[in-house]
Amino acid sequence: MGAVDTTAIQRLLHPRSIAILGASDNPIKLSGRPIELMKRFGYTGRLLPINARRSEVQGLPAFRSLDDIDGDIDLAMVMLPADKVVDGVRDCAKRGIPAAIVGASGFAEVGGRGEALQQQLQDVIAETGIRVLGPNCLGMFSLRDRALPTFTSAMDEGGELREGPVSFVSQSGAFGTFIFSAAQAAGLGISHFLNTGNEADLSVAEVLGGLVETDETKVLMAYLEGVHHGRELLQVARRAHELDKPILAVKVGRSEAGARAAQSHTASLAGEDAVFDGATRQHGIVRLDGMEQLLDAGLVFADGRRTRGRRLTTLSLSGGAGVLMADQASSNGLQVQPWDEAWQRRMAEVIPPFGSPRNPVDLTATLISDPGMLRRAMEITVEHPGTDMIAVLLGNSDNASGPLIDAIEQAYRSTDRPLVVVWTGGSGRPRRRLQDLGIPCFTDPGRAAAALGKLADFSLRPPLPTAERPDDIDDQVVRGILRDAREQGRRQLNEYESSRLIAAYGVPCSGAFPADDPDAAVAAARDLGGPVAVKLLSDHIGHKSDIGGVRLGLTGDATIRTAAAELLDIAREAGDPAARLLVQRMAGGDTELIVGIKRDPAFGPVVVVGFGGVLVEVLADSQIGVAPLDADAAKRLLTSLRGSRLFGEVRGKPARDLDAAADVVARLSWLAHDLAEDVAELDVNPLLLDQVGKGVVAVDCLAVLTRPEA
């Protein structure tokens, strides 16, 4: 990715002049379509066709080369064959053009020679500093000034382009334009659309970073097939958080490709998609599961309204529809609470006696013959202090739609609370009228409820982490452990070394001594006192319990000596005759957690938390955060686990020490951050969590180092 040049990106987004290299006089050809589109839709800047064989292209003066053009050129669209693109981009850079769009395919996506060609393109970008969108991309739309350097067929249906506060970036060209067209049809106004293609230079993250700074962009949407610049995306998310501009993202590829078997449990829990999910949740990016959800969320976010809470009031002409909406709302984290009696009495005064004033409010089918009832009911709803969001459910009713829509519009304009309409059936004209008024309108209660749920999640999002490195980390111990392992050519630390590593970061560890033989194990147990665990100590064997390499709760010299001898026999059978023993004091705490770290290719160091023990991968109850974390963010990770109720009082058991667990997670996140180049994976499993005031203790740890650089 090239160096960030905000000026170049802004000139890409708002070009006052566009040169088209390889421009065709034939408006049907791909290389002729950008000119035809911009002429048709009224581009307000200079349009500069480059064609060495023609003096005129589609009625515009043409130029033999870029050097024949006077004045600055903001943007070039390179519509040349793949094998001529590199020279074309170099010419653009020499001419001083800050940004270019490369439409041609035949680059890295085809492999072989295409990969070499893309590398040549990247070399030119690095040498000259020009910013490039593509290759293998459909270009972009800037609807404010009708700049349409694109050859898409999305405009072929004609009609007006609906401009609005949403900007959309897609790695997919064709599917991205499908979403653009669907957004236009749904009444969702678009400011910009950009397709990043192969991302030889500009990534989705950088384009979003440029868009978030534009005044006309209030909502950002993204369609992702993969993430290559995760940290940059999170930096943009932090800026969007500051500006209160939501990022709505769809990422496809929820595969297990990133969760291959590895030496640590963390690697299998922190698959590629799980990391993306955790990173986006932590940084306030709203993740959606598909095109419909993306557009639905776009509709409710586009008007800029935020909710102060999750309480939804529903007004419906169908009691059944109201109940369905209540069910769907509950499933999406919203609350449909009955109004108190005083407010029910107020509502009862304006609806039929056989209606329901409770919430959902059933206005009954009388609404069709008395549309004014909706106006009166909505005036009360807008005044109701226990309402954070409003949903109006209607159906058919075309003949009465005029006064009904007037009532909805009056209520919408009189409040800053989110308000949506579900209008099912009929001709569709009422929905189009509501779209024109900018009022979010749906045909299905479930989709409306899901969109409002996402709006509530975003509106009530917690602060972003502001982590500060603990000042009691023993860096000298850390350096010594890593140096010794590297000098011995080892990539796996044994449990004793791993525990010393996390202890240097302030993680409480159960007391333990290494032992070479059964007699030394007995002596270590006497020094520790009380019941002990005896384990294999090996820098080759990862999961000791899988081969019977752990004995717990041992007392008495004879029992400990026998167990130690048996464990050494197991190690020899497992191919590690040099294995030693670790004798460890048994620790208190009966809630087992796992805390792990790993380095994600896109997002860098991450921390994984979950319920641990030997069934960690069977339970698969885990959450992921990008390191480093503060204690509050760490606590949110823990409380978002499906089994988080176990942290509270359960069946007479006292509450667990959640603050102590969060402190350990935060400290290990700093280990992940600090040692990202040295530690590939690390598991603390289990981390035993005791009741409030008694803290936590790590009783097993495994660290795997990164491969040494060649």
C-alpha positions in Angstrom: 0.0 0.0 0.0 1.4 3.4 -1.0 2.1 6.2 1.4 -1.1 8.0 2.5 -1.7 11.1 0.4 -5.0 12.7 1.5 -4.8 15.3 -1.3 -4.6 12.6 -4.0 -7.5 10.6 -2.6 -9.6 13.7 -2.3 -8.9 14.6 -5.9 -9.9 11.1 -6.9 -13.2 11.5 -5.0 -13.9 15.0 -6.3 -12.2 15.3 -9.7 -12.5 18.6 -11.5 -10.9 17.2 -14.6 -10.7 13.6 -15.9 -8.5 12.3 -18.7 -9.6 9.0 -20.4 -6.6 7.1 -21.8 -7.6 4.9 -24.7 -11.0 6.7 -25.1 -13.2 5.3 -27.8 -15.6 7.2 -30.1 -17.9 4.2 -29.8 -20.1 4.7 -26.7 -21.0 1.0 -26.6 -17.4 -0.1 -26.2 -16.0 -0.4 -22.6 -13.4 2.3 -23.4 -16.2 4.6 -24.7 -18.7 4.1 -21.9 -17.1 6.5 -19.3 -17.4 9.4 -21.7 -20.9 8.5 -22.7 -22.0 8.2 -19.1 -20.5 11.4 -18.0 -22.0 13.3 -20.9 -25.4 11.7 -20.3 -25.5 12.5 -16.6 -23.9 16.0 -16.9 -20.4 15.8 -15.4 -19.6 19.3 -14.3 -15.8 19.2 -14.8 -13.4 18.9 -17.8 -13.6 15.7 -19.7 -10.4 15.0 -21.7 -10.4 12.0 -24.1 -6.9 10.7 -25.1 -6.9 9.1 -28.5 -3.8 9.3 -30.8 -5.8 8.6 -33.9 -8.8 10.9 -33.5 -9.2 14.7 -33.1 -12.7 14.2 -31.7 -14.2 11.6 -29.5 -18.0 11.5 -28.9 -18.3 15.1 -29.8 -15.5 16.2 -27.5 -12.0 17.5 -28.6 -9.5 14.6 -28.3 -5.8 14.8 -27.4 -3.0 12.7 -28.8 -1.3 12.5 -25.5 -1.4 13.9 -21.9 1.3 16.4 -22.8 -1.1 18.1 -25.2 -3.4 19.1 -22.4 -3.1 22.5 -20.7 -3.7 22.9 -17.0 -4.0 20.4 -14.1 -5.6 17.0 -14.4 -7.0 15.6 -11.2 -7.8 12.0 -12.4 -6.9 9.7 -15.2 -9.0 6.6 -16.2 -6.6 4.2 -17.9 -8.8 2.2 -20.4 -5.8 0.5 -22.0 -5.1 -3.3 -22.5 -3.3 -4.8 -19.6 0.1 -4.9 -21.3 0.0 -1.2 -21.9 -1.3 -0.2 -18.5 2.1 0.2 -16.8 3.4 2.6 -19.4 0.1 4.5 -19.3 0.3 4.9 -15.5 3.9 6.0 -15.7 2.9 8.7 -18.3 0.1 9.9 -15.9 2.7 10.2 -13.1 5.1 12.1 -15.3 2.3 14.5 -16.2 1.7 15.2 -12.5 -1.7 13.5 -12.3 -2.2 12.5 -8.6 -4.6 9.6 -9.1 -5.5 7.0 -11.7 -8.1 4.3 -12.2 -7.1 1.1 -14.0 -10.0 -0.8 -15.4 -8.2 -3.6 -17.3 -8.2 -7.2 -16.0 -5.4 -9.6 -16.6 -3.3 -8.9 -13.5 -2.8 -10.8 -10.3 -6.3 -12.3 -10.5 -5.1 -14.6 -13.4 -1.8 -15.6 -11.9 1.5 -16.1 -13.8 2.2 -13.3 -16.1 -0.6 -11.3 -14.6 1.1 -11.3 -11.2 4.3 -10.1 -12.8 2.4 -7.4 -14.6 0.8 -6.2 -11.3 4.2 -6.2 -9.6 5.5 -3.9 -12.4 2.5 -1.6 -11.8 3.2 -1.5 -8.1 6.8 -0.7 -8.8 5.7 2.3 -10.8 3.4 3.4 -8.0 6.2 3.1 -5.5 8.6 5.0 -7.7 6.3 7.9 -8.6 3.8 8.2 -5.8 0.8 8.2 -8.0 -2.3 6.7 -6.3 -4.1 3.9 -8.2 -7.6 2.4 -7.9 -7.5 -1.1 -9.3 -6.5 -2.8 -11.6 -9.4 -5.0 -12.5 -12.0 -2.6 -11.3 -15.1 -0.9 -12.5 -14.1 2.6 -11.4 -16.1 4.9 -9.3 -19.2 7.3 -9.2 -19.2 10.7 -7.5 -22.8 11.7 -7.7 -22.4 15.2 -6.3 -20.7 16.4 -9.5 -21.7 13.5 -11.7 -18.2 12.2 -12.1 -18.7 8.7 -13.5 -15.3 7.3 -14.6 -16.7 3.8 -15.0 -17.9 1.4 -17.6 -20.5 -0.4 -15.5 -23.9 -1.3 -16.9 -25.6 -0.2 -13.7 -26.7 3.0 -15.4 -28.2 1.4 -18.4 -31.8 1.5 -17.1 -31.7 5.2 -17.2 -33.6 7.3 -14.6 -32.4 9.9 -12.2 -29.5 9.1 -9.8 -30.5 9.4 -6.2 -27.8 11.3 -4.3 -27.5 11.0 -0.6 -25.3 10.7 2.5 -24.1 7.2 2.0 -20.7 6.3 0.4 -20.0 2.7 -0.6 -16.7 0.9 -1.3 -16.7 -2.6 -2.7 -13.9 -5.1 -3.5 -16.3 -6.7 -5.9 -17.1 -4.7 -9.0 -20.1 -6.4 -10.5 -21.7 -7.3 -7.1 -20.9 -3.9 -5.8 -22.9 -2.3 -8.6 -25.7 -4.7 -8.0 -25.9 -3.4 -4.4 -25.6 0.2 -5.7 -28.6 -0.4 -8.0 -30.6 -2.0 -5.3 -29.8 0.9 -3.0 -31.1 3.3 -5.6 -34.3 1.3 -6.0 -34.8 1.2 -2.2 -34.5 5.0 -2.0 -31.1 5.0 -0.4 -29.2 8.0 -1.7 -25.5 7.5 -2.6 -22.7 10.1 -2.5 -19.9 7.9 -3.8 -19.3 4.4 -5.0 -15.8 3.0 -5.6 -14.6 -0.5 -6.6 -11.1 -1.3 -5.4 -10.5 -4.3 -7.6 -7.1 -6.0 -7.0 -6.0 -3.3 -4.6 -2.5 -3.0 -6.1 -2.4 0.3 -4.3 -5.5 1.8 -2.8 -7.3 -0.5 -0.3 -10.8 -0.4 1.0 -9.4 1.0 4.3 -7.7 3.9 2.6 -10.7 4.8 0.4 -12.9 4.7 3.5 -10.4 6.9 5.2 -10.7 9.5 2.4 -14.5 9.3 2.3 -14.9 9.7 6.1 -13.4 13.2 5.8 -15.9 14.4 3.2 -18.7 16.5 4.3 -21.3 14.8 2.1 -20.6 11.4 3.6 -22.5 10.6 6.8 -22.6 6.8 6.4 -20.0 4.4 5.0 -20.8 1.0 3.6 -18.2 -1.6 2.6 -18.4 -5.0 0.8 -15.3 -7.1 1.6 -14.1 -10.4 0.2 -10.9 -10.3 2.3 -9.0 -7.9 4.6 -5.4 -7.2 3.9 -4.9 -3.9 5.8 -6.8 -4.6 9.1 -5.0 -2.1 11.3 -5.6 0.7 8.8 -9.3 -0.3 8.7 -9.4 0.0 12.5 -7.7 3.4 12.4 -10.5 4.5 10.0 -13.0 3.0 12.3 -11.6 5.1 15.2 -11.8 8.3 13.1 -15.4 7.4 12.1 -16.2 6.8 15.7 -15.0 10.3 16.6 -17.1 11.8 13.8 -20.2 9.6 14.6 -20.2 8.2 11.0 -21.1 4.5 11.1 -19.3 2.0 9.0 -21.6 -0.8 7.8 -19.7 -3.8 6.5 -20.5 -7.1 4.8 -17.6 -9.5 4.7 -18.0 -12.8 2.8 -16.0 -15.9 3.3 -17.0 -17.2 6.7 -14.8 -20.2 6.2 -12.6 -22.3 8.5 -9.5 -21.5 6.4 -8.0 -19.5 9.2 -8.7 -22.1 11.8 -6.2 -24.8 10.8 -4.9 -27.2 13.4 -2.0 -25.7 15.3 0.0 -26.3 18.4 -2.1 -24.0 20.5 -5.9 -23.9 21.0 -5.8 -20.2 20.3 -4.9 -20.8 16.6 -8.0 -22.9 16.1 -10.3 -20.6 17.9 -9.0 -17.4 16.2 -9.9 -18.2 12.6 -9.8 -15.4 10.0 -13.5 -14.6 10.2 -13.6 -14.8 14.0 -10.8 -12.2 14.2 -12.6 -9.9 11.8 -15.8 -10.3 13.8 -14.1 -9.4 17.1 -12.1 -6.6 15.6 -15.1 -4.9 14.0 -17.3 -5.3 17.1 -14.5 -3.8 19.3 -14.1 -0.8 17.0 -17.8 0.0 16.4 -18.0 -1.3 12.8 -21.5 -2.6 12.2 -21.2 -6.0 10.6 -24.1 -7.3 8.4 -24.7 -10.7 6.9 -25.7 -9.8 3.4 -27.0 -7.3 0.8 -30.5 -7.0 2.3 -29.2 -6.3 5.8 -26.7 -3.8 4.4 -29.3 -1.8 2.6 -31.8 -2.1 5.5 -29.2 -0.7 7.9 -28.3 1.9 5.4 -31.9 3.2 5.4 -32.1 3.7 9.1 -28.6 5.1 9.5 -28.9 7.5 6.5 -31.1 10.1 8.3 -28.5 10.5 11.0 -30.8 9.8 13.9 -29.5 8.0 17.0 -31.4 6.2 19.8 -31.1 6.9 23.5 -32.1 3.4 24.4 -33.6 0.2 23.2 -37.3 0.8 24.0 -39.5 0.4 20.9 -43.1 1.5 20.5 -45.1 -0.1 17.7 -48.4 1.1 16.3 -50.2 -1.2 13.9 -53.5 -1.6 12.2 -53.0 -5.4 12.7 -52.6 -6.9 16.1 -50.9 -9.9 14.6 -48.4 -7.7 12.9 -47.7 -5.9 16.1 -47.0 -9.2 17.9 -44.7 -10.3 15.1 -42.8 -7.0 15.3 -42.5 -7.5 19.1 -41.0 -11.0 18.7 -38.6 -9.8 16.0 -37.6 -6.7 18.1 -36.8 -8.9 21.1 -34.7 -11.2 18.9 -32.7 -8.1 17.9 -32.0 -6.8 21.3 -34.9 -4.3 21.5 -37.5 -3.9 24.2 -41.2 -3.7 23.6 -42.5 -2.8 27.0 -46.1 -2.2 28.0 -46.8 1.5 28.6 -47.7 2.5 32.2 -51.4 2.9 33.0 -51.5 6.7 32.7 -50.1 6.6 29.2 -52.3 3.7 28.2 -55.3 5.8 29.3 -54.2 8.6 27.0 -53.8 6.3 24.1 -57.1 4.6 24.8 -58.9 7.9 24.3 -57.9 8.1 20.6 -58.3 4.4 19.5 -61.3 2.1 19.3 -62.3 0.4 22.6 -61.6 -3.0 21.0 -58.0 -1.9 20.2 -55.0 -2.2 22.5 -53.2 0.8 24.1 -50.5 -1.3 25.8 -47.7 -1.6 23.3 -47.7 -3.0 20.7 -50.5 -0.5 20.1 -53.3 -2.0 18.0 -55.1 0.7 16.2 -57.3 -1.9 14.4 -58.6 -1.8 10.9 -60.7 1.2 11.9 -57.6 3.2 10.9 -58.5 2.8 7.2 -61.8 4.6 7.6 -60.4 7.1 10.2 -56.9 7.9 9.1 -56.8 10.9 11.5 -56.6 8.3 14.3 -52.9 7.7 13.3 -52.1 11.4 13.6 -53.6 11.5 17.1 -51.9 8.3 18.2 -48.5 9.3 16.9 -48.7 12.7 18.7 -49.1 10.8 21.9 -46.3 8.4 21.0 -43.9 11.2 20.2 -44.6 12.7 23.7 -44.2 9.3 25.5 -41.0 9.5 27.7 -40.5 5.7 27.6 -40.2 5.5 23.8 -36.8 5.5 22.2 -37.8 4.3 18.7 -41.1 4.1 16.8 -42.3 1.6 14.2 -45.6 2.0 12.3 -47.0 -1.1 10.7 -49.5 -0.7 7.8 -50.6 -2.8 4.9 -52.4 -2.3 1.6 -54.5 0.8 2.3 -53.6 2.6 -1.0 -56.8 4.6 -1.0 -56.1 6.0 2.5 -52.4 6.4 2.0 -52.4 10.2 1.6 -53.6 11.2 5.1 -51.7 8.2 6.7 -48.4 9.3 5.1 -49.1 12.9 6.1 -49.6 11.8 9.7 -46.4 9.8 9.6 -44.4 12.7 8.1 -45.8 15.1 10.7 -44.6 12.8 13.5 -41.3 12.2 11.8 -40.6 15.9 11.5 -41.6 16.6 15.1 -39.1 14.3 16.7 -35.4 13.3 16.5 -36.2 9.7 17.5 -35.7 7.0 14.9 -39.0 6.2 13.2 -39.6 3.5 10.6 -42.6 2.3 8.6 -43.4 -1.2 7.6 -45.9 -1.0 4.7 -46.8 -4.5 3.3 -48.8 -5.2 0.2 -50.6 -2.7 -2.0 -49.3 -1.0 -5.1 -45.9 0.1 -3.7 -46.7 3.8 -4.3 -47.0 4.6 -0.6 -43.5 3.1 0.0 -42.1 5.2 -2.8 -43.7 8.3 -1.4 -42.1 7.6 2.0 -38.8 7.0 0.3 -39.0 10.4 -1.3 -39.7 11.9 2.1 -36.6 10.3 3.5 -38.5 8.1 5.9 -37.1 4.5 6.2 -39.7 2.1 4.9 -39.7 -1.7 4.8 -42.1 -4.5 3.6 -41.2 -6.9 6.4 -41.3 -6.3 10.2 -38.3 -8.6 10.8 -36.1 -6.6 8.5 -37.1 -3.4 10.1 -36.5 -4.8 13.6 -33.0 -6.1 12.6 -32.1 -2.7 11.2 -33.3 -0.9 14.4 -31.3 -3.4 16.5 -28.1 -2.5 14.6 -28.9 1.2 15.0 -29.3 0.7 18.8 -26.1 -1.3 19.0 -24.2 1.5 17.2 -25.9 4.4 19.1 -25.1 2.8 22.5 -21.7 1.6 21.6 -19.0 1.7 24.3 -15.9 3.9 24.1 -13.0 2.6 22.1 -10.1 1.1 24.1 -7.5 3.5 25.4 -5.0 1.1 26.7 -2.0 2.1 28.8 0.9 -0.2 29.2 1.3 -1.5 32.8 4.4 -0.1 34.5 5.3 -3.3 36.4 6.4 -5.5 33.4 9.8 -7.1 33.9 11.3 -6.6 30.5 14.6 -8.0 31.5 13.1 -11.4 32.4 11.2 -11.4 29.1 14.3 -10.7 27.0 16.3 -13.4 28.9 13.6 -16.1 28.2 13.4 -15.3 24.5 17.2 -15.0 24.1 17.8 -18.5 25.7 15.2 -20.2 23.5 16.5 -18.5 20.3 20.1 -19.4 21.1 19.0 -23.1 21.5 17.1 -23.0 18.3 13.8 -23.7 19.9 10.4 -22.5 18.8 8.3 -23.8 21.7 8.8 -22.8 25.3 8.1 -25.4 27.9 5.5 -24.7 30.5 7.9 -23.4 33.2 9.4 -20.9 30.7 6.0 -19.9 29.4 4.7 -19.3 32.9 7.7 -17.2 33.8 7.0 -15.2 30.6 3.5 -14.3 31.6 4.5 -13.8 35.2 6.8 -11.1 34.0 3.7 -9.3 32.7 2.1 -9.5 36.1 -0.1 -12.6 35.5 -0.5 -14.6 38.8 0.8 -18.1 38.3 0.6 -21.1 40.6 3.9 -21.9 42.4 5.9 -24.6 40.6 9.4 -26.1 40.4 11.0 -28.1 37.6 12.4 -31.6 38.5 14.7 -34.0 36.6 13.6 -37.2 38.2 11.1 -38.8 40.7 13.3 -38.0 43.7 13.6 -34.3 42.7 9.8 -34.3 42.2 9.2 -35.5 45.8 11.5 -32.8 47.1 9.8 -30.1 45.1 6.4 -31.3 46.5 7.6 -31.1 50.0 8.8 -27.5 49.4 5.5 -26.4 47.9 3.4 -28.2 50.5 -0.2 -29.5 50.2 -1.6 -31.4 47.2 0.4 -30.9 44.0 0.1 -31.6 40.3 2.9 -33.4 38.5 3.2 -32.7 34.7 5.5 -33.4 31.9 7.8 -30.5 31.1 8.7 -30.5 27.5 9.4 -28.1 24.7 8.2 -30.6 22.1 5.0 -31.9 23.6 2.2 -29.3 23.2 -0.9 -30.7 24.9 0.2 -32.9 27.7 -3.2 -34.0 28.8 -3.8 -35.6 25.4 -1.2 -38.3 26.2 -1.9 -38.6 29.9 1.0 -36.3 30.8 -0.7 -34.6 33.8 -1.5 -36.0 37.3 -3.5 -33.8 39.7 -4.1 -33.6 43.5 -1.2 -35.8 44.5 -0.1 -36.2 48.1 2.5 -38.5 49.8 6.0 -39.2 48.7 5.3 -42.7 47.3 2.3 -41.5 45.2 4.3 -38.6 43.8 7.4 -40.7 43.0 5.3 -43.3 41.2 3.4 -40.7 39.2 6.7 -39.0 38.2 8.2 -42.3 37.0 5.1 -43.1 34.9 5.1 -39.6 33.3 8.8 -39.9 32.3 7.9 -43.3 30.7 5.1 -41.6 28.8 7.5 -38.9 27.5 9.9 -41.5 26.2 7.1 -43.3 24.4 6.0 -39.9 22.9 9.5 -39.4 21.5 10.9 -36.9 24.0 13.4 -38.8 26.3 14.8 -35.4 27.4 11.5 -34.4 29.0 11.6 -33.2 32.6 8.8 -32.8 35.2 7.0 -29.8 36.6 5.7 -30.0 40.2 3.0 -27.4 40.8 0.9 -26.4 43.8 -2.8 -27.1 43.3 -4.7 -23.9 42.9 -8.2 -22.8 43.9 -10.9 -21.5 41.6 -13.4 -23.7 39.8 -14.2 -21.6 36.7 -11.8 -22.4 33.9 -11.0 -19.8 31.3 -8.6 -19.7 28.4 -6.7 -16.6 27.4 -4.6 -16.8 24.3 -2.7 -14.6 21.9 -1.7 -14.9 18.3 -0.8 -12.8 15.3 -3.4 -12.4 12.6 -2.1 -11.7 9.1 -4.5 -8.7 8.7 -5.1 -7.3 12.2 -1.8 -8.1 13.9 -1.7 -9.3 17.5 -5.0 -10.4 18.9 -6.2 -11.8 22.2 -8.7 -14.6 22.6 -10.8 -15.3 25.7 -13.2 -18.2 26.4 -14.2 -20.9 28.7 -11.2 -23.2 28.9 -10.0 -26.6 30.2 -9.8 -29.7 28.1 -13.1 -29.1 26.3 -12.1 -25.6 25.0 -12.5 -26.5 21.3 -15.7 -28.5 22.0 -17.3 -25.6 23.8 -16.0 -23.1 21.3 -17.3 -20.2 23.4 -14.7 -17.5 22.7 -14.4 -13.8 21.8 -11.5 -12.0 20.2 -10.1 -8.5 20.6 -7.3 -6.6 18.8 -4.4 -5.9 21.2 -3.7 -3.9 23.2 -6.9 -3.7 25.3 -7.8 -1.7 28.4 -9.5 -3.4 31.4 -12.9 -2.2 30.4 -12.6 -3.6 26.8 -11.3 -6.8 28.3 -14.3 -7.1 30.6 -16.6 -6.5 27.7 -15.0 -9.5 25.9 -15.5 -11.7 28.9 -19.1 -10.6 29.5 -19.9 -11.2 25.8 -19.2 -14.9 26.1 -22.3 -17.1 25.8 -21.7 -18.6 29.3 -21.0 -15.3 31.0 -23.8 -15.9 33.5 -21.3 -18.2 35.2 -19.4 -15.1 36.4 -22.4 -14.1 38.6 -24.1 -15.8 41.5 -25.2 -19.2 40.3 -27.1 -21.8 42.5 -25.6 -20.4 45.7 -22.1 -20.0 44.4 -20.6 -16.5 44.9 -19.8 -14.3 42.0 -16.5 -14.7 40.3 -13.7 -12.2 40.4 -14.3 -10.7 36.9 -12.1 -7.6 37.5 -9.1 -9.9 38.2 -9.8 -11.9 35.0 -10.1 -8.7 33.0 -6.8 -7.4 34.3 -5.1 -10.6 33.2 -6.6 -10.3 29.7 -5.5 -6.7 29.4 -1.9 -7.6 30.5 -1.7 -10.5 28.1 -2.9 -8.2 25.3 0.1 -6.1 26.0 2.3 -9.1 25.8 0.7 -9.8 22.4 1.4 -6.2 21.4 5.0 -6.0 22.7 6.1 -9.5 21.5 4.3 -9.6 18.2 7.5 -10.3 16.3 8.6 -13.1 18.8 5.6 -14.9 20.1 3.4 -16.6 17.4 0.9 -18.2 19.8 0.4 -18.4 23.5 -2.3 -20.2 25.6 -3.0 -19.7 29.3 -5.3 -22.7 29.8 -6.8 -23.0 32.3 -6.8 -19.6 34.0 -8.7 -20.5 37.2 -11.2 -17.9 38.3 -12.1 -17.8 42.0 -14.8 -15.8 43.8 -14.6 -12.0 44.2 -11.6 -10.9 46.2 -9.7 -14.2 45.6 -8.5 -13.4 42.1 -7.3 -15.7 39.4 -4.3 -17.9 38.8 -2.7 -19.4 35.7 -2.0 -23.1 36.1 -0.8 -24.0 32.6 0.7 -22.0 29.8 2.2 -22.8 26.3 4.1 -20.3 24.2 5.2 -20.9 20.6 7.7 -18.5 19.1 7.8 -17.2 15.6 10.1 -18.7 13.0 13.5 -17.0 12.9 14.0 -14.8 9.9 16.0 -16.4 7.1 
